[in-house]
Amino acid sequence: MAKKSMNYTEAIAEIEKILARLRNEEMDVDSLAAEVKRATELIASCRERLHKAETEVAKILE
């Protein structure tokens, strides 16, 4: 089964949840690496979406 593609808002919300767990020390050492990896993937995805949107807007404004 294919994974549903997450939109920008959902990705940001998940990043914020991960950060909240880190700040509140709700994350154990065993899951820390996986959570940081997930946050890194989400951040990269968000950056890519922002870059794509920026490029599209620039083309429209030309």
Secondary structure as UniProt FT lines:
FT   HELIX           8..23
FT   TURN            24..25
FT   HELIX           29..61
//
